[in-house]
Every structure is written in C-alpha cells, then in structure tokens.
C-alpha cells in the first residue's frame, strides 16, 4: 500500500473579481436605474452579461501538483498572495477547486484562522465540545482529552466565560489546543505562530514536533523561516499561485531567499496599497547609513538606521511597531519594537503621519546579507502588519580594531554577529 497521504494533481482555483464603476459618488436613483436596465437586459437575453458590470478572472492557484508522504512535516512558504492559504482551504475542504483534484487518506484537523468554528456566545467549555465535534471528535474522545486541552490552552480560569470576551491570544490558544489534541492523521496549520507570546509559540512547535514523531503528517504555513526549518523536513515554495520549488527544506528556503534577493534597501507604498488596517498603515521602511544615504551596502563600523513611516488614526499605547532582522539563511536574529525602552522614553504615536528611526549600533553585525520584515501588532498578540522580507542590505565587515584580527581571521568572523567586546586581565592573589 502506498504511503502517500496527500496527492494534489493539477489543482487550480479561479475567482471572479468584480470592479465598481469609477465614479466616486453614485446616487440611489442611479443605482436603481442601473439595476432596472440590467434586469431588462437579462430578460431580453438571459445568457447575456451585464455590460456595465466590470469583472476579471483571478487564478489564486494554477496547475499545482505535489505529494505528501505519511509522517512528512511539510512547510509551505511564499510571499503574501502566493496562494498558500487558498491551497490549505482546498485541502481542508473549506472551498472547492475550479479544476484538478486532491486525494487525502486519513482524518484531517485544520487550524486556518483564529477561533474558526467557535460560537462567541458559548463558553470556552462549550466551545471545546462544539469545535471538537466539528473537527470529527466523538463526545467520549473530547471528554477523555478535556483536561489536557484546557491545560495546554491555559484558560482554566476563564473556562466558563463566553469566548467573545477572550483576547486574541486566548482564542488562538484554545483553537490550537482542540485541533492539536484531535490526534488526526493530518494536521494543517496556517500561520498560528503569528499570534501569541513566545512561550506559546514554542509550545505550538513542540506539539507539532510531537505529532510528527508519532508518524502523523503536518502541513505548516508560516513566514517564520526559522520555525519552518526547525519543524519541517520538506517544503513547498509557492509563487503567483504555482509551485516554484519543492524538496528538502533547506534547499527550498534557500531558493526562496534567493528569489527575494532583488528587493532593495527601501520600499514605499501609497496609502491605498499600504499594509495595515483602519488604525495604522505602513507607508515606508528603509535602511540608511550615517551619511543619510540608502546604498544597500554598509560598513560594519558605522551605525545603521532603520526608518519606518506610517500613518495612524489612533494613538494607542498598545500598538507595537518594529521589525525582524533575518540572516541570509532566514534565521531571525532579533526582533525590535519601539516598546524596548522605559515608559518615560516611549515614542508617542501621533494622529496622522509619523516617522521613526531605530539605531543598530556599529560593530555589531557580521559581514553578510540581511533581510528586514516590518511588524506592527497589538501587544504582540496579533499582527496588523506581518510581511515577508521587504528590505535587503549587505554588511561589509571592517570594524576590527587590531591589525592582528584581520590577519588571523580573514574577512569574516564565526557567528551571526561580530561585536567588539571588552577584555581585561585579572590579578590572582596567593592563597
């Protein structure tokens, strides 16, 4: 018997995108008149299309094919809009493909959105039974695993509180706990690690590793290349709705990072295209040197400035604005927010346009290629802006103080950073 549990063959998904008329204002009488004309047109010719209704085809997926073996842990990566979430929705039987087919062998548990399958008026206890039943668990199975689910989700204190009063973090903890304890043959997870604190993220990774060690299959979508590489053995790279590369995770991640190497050291968005929501939108992010230029290649002996421009409609102190710095192989070196200061030095968000700067001190980064991923969240519990790498720059290592350093070590040091640390001699006294 074949050990293939998921087979995707020439899978495509088409959406029809409707476009509103270009006029900025349409009176009610115009809307009624247009609808009446459209109805009369359809009555005269039922097969005709409305002439004043503009639409276009959009292929979210196009001829996608791959196989997943039993026990594989497969990471699905790619830029925003590449078709990753559409693929998982089809695999989870939430939506149907336009063409192609999929074959799945085994019970599937999906965690695609925070709180999917929860009823806001029901308590956490009631939603465990409801969500478990939706995912295919029997009442006896849910009852047997109930305490383990509650302990994993860490919501015991709020177990009998309606989930509409839960925070986003509590929602996702409970949703992941139910899905992970279903003991499915196949677990599908879409960017759950983008929500929650660090301790919970590590717990999620540990649980998915445990699922994999038990011989079950995991499909994991994430923008976190470090998590993908630590959890998954194989990966699929999606580009514009198609499979661009698949195979061993290190090879695919390397191909992905190479594919985004054409990005520059500065990016700007118009307000209509800017990532964000009604509260805050990111307008620009760039890297600058001490002389104010944005070359893309910088000396390690100079300070580096990360500048972010955004527009805000609120000045909530709960907003966290910052970035992740990634190494050339996709490892997150560190994350920095404007909240990394004492409360009396905290930057204030102004209503309207803001421009902030973060300083990476000289003599810290090693030589190599780096990527920036802008992040805007609310108390680090859910993301408003959570982008793939949009900035690339290079560091030339030349901050060695002693000429002996260069002659002994060559152009680069070992390690991901190369700080110049202070050394001193200690005097020993006789006993």
N, C-alpha and C positions, 0 to 999 in steps of 0.2 A: 504494500500500500504506500502511495506517495506521502511524503511528509510535508507537502505544500499545503498550507492552511489558507492562504490568500492568493488568488490568481486574478490579476487585472489585465483585461485584454481590450486594447483599442478603445479605451474609455474616453468619452467626450461629453462635455456639458455646455449647452448653449443657453444664454439668457437673451431676452429681448429688452433692450433699453429704450424707454420712451423719453422723448425730449419735449419739454414745454415750449410753447411759442416764445419767440424772442422778446415780445413786448414786456415791459416791466410792470405794466398795470393792465388788467383786464376787468371790465365792468361785469356785473352779474348778468346784465342783458346780453352782453357779447357771449358769455358762456352758454346761456340758454339758447341763443340763436345758433351758435356753432353746433351744439348738441342736436338741435332740431334739423339742421342741414345734414348732419352726419346720419341721423336716423332715416331721413328721407332718401339719402343716397343708398343706404343699406337695403331699404325696402325696394328701391328700383333695381338694385343689383346686389343680391345677398352675398356674392362672392367678392365684391369689390372691397378695397381697403379705404379707410378714411384718408382723403388726400391731405387734410390739414393736420394730421397726426404724424409727427416725425418719429421714426424709430430706427434702431440699428441692432445688428446681431453682435453679441459679445461671447466669445468662446472662453469660458473660465478654465476648461480643460480641453485638450485636443490630442487624441490618439495616445493616451497614457497606457503603458503596459509595464508590468513588473510582477515578480513573485516573491512571496514571503514564506519561509520555511518555519516549521514548528520550533518554538523556542527562540527564534530570532528576536533581537531588540533592534528595531529599525528607526532611525531618526529621519524625519522628513524636514528638509531645510529649504530656504529660498527667501528672496526678498518679499516685502509686502505686496500682495496682489498676484503672487506667482501661482495660486491655485491650491495651496496646501489645505486650507480649511474646507474648500469645496470638495476636495478628494476625500477628506475624512468624513464629511457629511454623507457622501455617497456610500462609503464603506460602512457607515453606521446605519444605513437605510433611512436616513432622515429625508433625503431627496433622491430623485431618480436620475440616472444618466440619460443624456439625449441619444447617444449611441454607445455601442460596446457592451461589455458585460463583466461582472465580477463573480467569483466563486469563493465562498467563505465556508470553512469547515470548523465548527465549534461555536460556543457561546461567546458573544461579544459584549463587553461593557465599554461605554463611551463616556468621556468627560470632555465635552467640547466647549461648554460655556458655564460660567459660574451660576449655580443654582438651577440648572436645567432639570425640569421635572419636579421642582418644588412648588408647593402652593403657599403663597405668602401668608394666608390666614391661619394655616396649620402650624402647630408647634414643631420644634426640632424632632421630638419623639415621633410624632405622627408622620412627619416627612421622611423619616428613616424607613418606616414601613411602606409609605407611598412610593418613594423613589426606588426602594429595593424591589417592590413588586413590578414597577415599570421596567426595571432592568432584568427582570426574569427570576428573581429570588422567591422562593416559597416562604410562607409565613414562619414555618418552623426553622428554616435556614436563617432568616432575619433575626428571629428570637435568639437563636444559638450564638449569633455573632454580635448581638446588640451592644453588649458591654464593651467589646473590643472596638467597635465603630465609634462609640462615644468617647472612649479613652484616646483613640487616635485623633479625633476631631477636636478634643479639648474643649468641649462645650457643655460639660456636665452641669455647670451652674445655670445654664440657660436652656436646658433640655426641654422645659415645659413653657418656653417663651415662643410666641409666634415668630416665624423666621423673617417676617417683614421688618422686625426690629433688629435683626442681625446686621453686623457690619459686613463689608465685602469679604474680609478675611475669614470671618466665621462661616459665611456662606460657602466659600471655596473649600475650607477645611472639612465641612460636613459632606459636601458633594463628593470630594475626592475619597473620603473615608468610606462612603457607601459603595462607590464604584470599585475601589481597590479591594474591598472585602467580599465582593461578589464571587471571587475565585473563578473568573472567566478563563476560557482558553485563550482569548484575545482581549487585550486591554488597549484602548485607543485614547490618547491624552493629547489635547491641543492647548499648549502654552499655559498649563496650570501653574507653572513655576513663575509666571509673570505676576502672580498675586500672592500676597502673604509675606511673612517675615522670613529671615534667613533660616531660623531653626525649622520652620515648617517646610521650607523648600528642601532642606537636607533630609527631612523625614519622608517627603514625597519621593525623592531619588532613592532613598533606602528601600522604600516599599516597592518601587518599580524594579529595583535590582533583585529583591526577594522574589517577585513574580517571575522574573526572567530565570532565576536559578531553579525555580520549580518546574521549568520546562514549558512555561506558557509564553505567549507571544505578546510583544509590546510594540505599538506604533506611537511614536512620540514626536510631536511638532514643537519646535522651540527656536527662538532667536539666540538662545544661550549656547554658543558653540562649545563652551567648557562642559556644560551639562550633557550635551549631545555626545561628546567624545568620551565622557566618563561612564555614561549609561549604556550607549549603543555600540554594537559591533559592526553594524552596517548602516548605510544611509542612502537616501534618495534626494537628489537636488532637483527642485522644480524651478523652471524659468518660463514665464509667459504661458502657463498652462500646460507645459510639456516637460517630460523627463529629460533633463540635460545631462545627468550623470548619475550612476548608481554603482554601488560596490562597497568596499571596505570604508569604514567611517573616516579614517584619516585621509584617504585619497579623495573622498568626496568633499570633505570640509576644505582641504587644500585647494581643490578645484573651485569651490565656491568663493573662497577668499581671493583667489587669483582673478576670478571673474569680476569682482568689485574693485580691483586694483586701479581701474581707470578713474575712479572718483577723485576729486581734488581736495584741497585743504580749506575750501569754503563752499557753502551752499546757501542759497536764499530761496524762499517761497513767497508767492503772492498770498494775500490774505485769503483768497478763495481756495487756494491749494494748500495752505499751511496745515501741518498736522496739529491736532488738538481738538478741543470742543468749544462750547459756547463760553466757558470760563477763561480759557487761555489757549493761545495758538503760538506755535514756534515759527518765527519769521526767518531766522538765520542762525547758523553756527559756523565758526571759523577758527583757525589756528593762526596766531600771529607771533612774530619774533619781537625782540626788544626794540628794534627799529621801526616797528609798526607794519611791516610787510608780511604778506602771506605767500611765501615762496613754495611751501610744500616740503622743503629740505632745510633742517635746522641744526645748529651746533649744540652739542650736549652741554657746553659750558655757559650757555645763555639761558635765562628764564624763558619759559614758553607760556603764552597766554591763550586760554580757551575762552572765546567770546560767544555769548548767546544773546540773541534779540528775540523778544516775544511781546505779544500784546495781550493784556488781561482786562477782564471786565469786573473782577473781584480782587480784593487784596487779602485773601485768606491766608493766615499763617500755616495752614495745614498743607499748602502746596509745597512739594519738594521738587526743585529744579536742578538738574545736573547732567552727568554723563557717565558712561562706562568707557574705560580705556582698555582696548584689546591689543594683544600682541599679534604678530604676524600669523601665528598658528591658531588664532581665535580664542586664546585663553584670556579671561577677564583679569587684568592686573589689579585694577581697583575701580571703585565707584565713588564719585564725589557729588555732594549736594551743597546748596547754599546754607543748609542747616548744620554744616560741620563747623560751627562757631558757637561761642557763648551767646545766650539770648540777647544780651545788650548790644551785640555786634551783628545781629541778624539783619540781612538785607530786607528792606521793605518792598513789597510788590506794589507798584503804582498802577492806578487805573489808567489804561492807555498803553503806550509803548514803553518798554523797558530795555535796557542794555546792561548786561552784567559781564564781569570778567573773572576768571579763575586762573591763578598762577600755579604752574608746575615748576618747582624750583630747579635751578641749574644743578648740574652734576648729579642727577637722579636717574634719568632714563638711560638705558644701554643703547648701543647702536642698533638700528633695525627699522622695520616698517611697523607703524601703529595705526589703529583704527579708532574712531570715536563714534559712539552710539548715544544720541541725546535721549534723556529720560526726564519725563515730567509725571509726577504721581501725586497722590493724596495720602500723606502719612505713610508712604511706601506700602499701602495696602492694595491699591490698584493703579494701573497705568493709564494716564491720559495720552502721553506720547511714549511709545516704546518701539523705536525704529531699529532696523538693521544698520550696519555701519554706513554712515553717510559722508564721513571725512577720513581721508588717508593722509599721513605725512611720514616723513623719514627723519631719523635722528642720526647724525654723524658723530661718532664717539671721539671726542678730542678734549676731554676735560681732565686728563691725567696730569697731576701736578709735578711729579718727579719724572725725569727722563728715563729712569730705570723701569718705570711702569710699562712704557711703550716697548722697550727692548725685550722685556721678559714676557709680555702678554700679547703682543701684536695689536691688532686693531680693535678687538672686542674683548670684553670680559665674559666670564661664565655667569650665567644667571639672567634673569629677566630685567633687573635693574642694576645700576652701577654706581651706587653712592660713594662719595669720598668720606670715609669715617675717620674719627679722631683716634689716634693710638698714643699710648704713654707707657712709660716704664714704671714698674712697681718695685720699691726697695724692700728686700727681705731682711728681717732682723733675726739675729741668732736667738735661739730658744734659751 
